[in-house]
Amino acid sequence: TGAIMNGSIHRRNAGWEEEKVAVSSAEENKALVRHLFEEVYNRGNLDVADEVLAPDFAWKLPGKDAGIEVYKQWIASQLAASSDLHFSIEEQVAEGEKVVTRLIGSGTHDQKGFEGFAPSGVRITIEAIIIHRVVEGKIVEERNKADFSPFWQQRVEQERIERERVEQELRVARSIQQASLPKEVPTLENWQITPYYQP
């Protein structure tokens, strides 16, 4: 009975060691992803991307994959669009090779255009769910789902403001035009003026 108990205890301890290794690996993977966000996204240190991303890194986009250079260009375009862009990790879960992060990015769109949107000075907050796959200490894959509706709302607001500006200018032009026209058809000596053309 004692040998069985020792064998049972031994098996449980072996399982616990494997679980400890898995927990340790999951924590390391989460730390690697946090390092990517802090250095690359928040500090703009794009060289760190080359350190933490695998050479065959795949940025999974709808209908296609992109590599490290396209990924870095996209991040750089976000950073260039805002003077105060900051990303904060709200939640992070890891299991096996996967790290899932809920991220909130917030910044004022005040410098350059982004994704076809002109800078407006409006502060925008975007929430994203990002899944990284980590193999042997390198990020090999990223998939993300982000809510870009704040940019669309910004576009709609810009169009509304522009439409109101044009309508105001038209009202002013009409009032100037009406003020400069005579209230009635003038009468001139020896002239017969017909206000409406009649064939």
Secondary structure, 3 states (H helix, E strand, C coil): CHHHHHHHHHHHHHHHHHHHHHHHHHHHHHHHHHHHHHHHHHCCCCHHHHHHEEEEEEEEECCEEECHHHHHHHHHHHHHHECCCEEEEEEEEEECCEEEEEEEEEEEECCCCECCECCCCEEEEEEEEEEEEEECCEEEEEEEEECCHHHHHHHHHHHHHHHHHHHHHHHHHHHHHHHHCCCCCCCCCCCCCCCCCCC
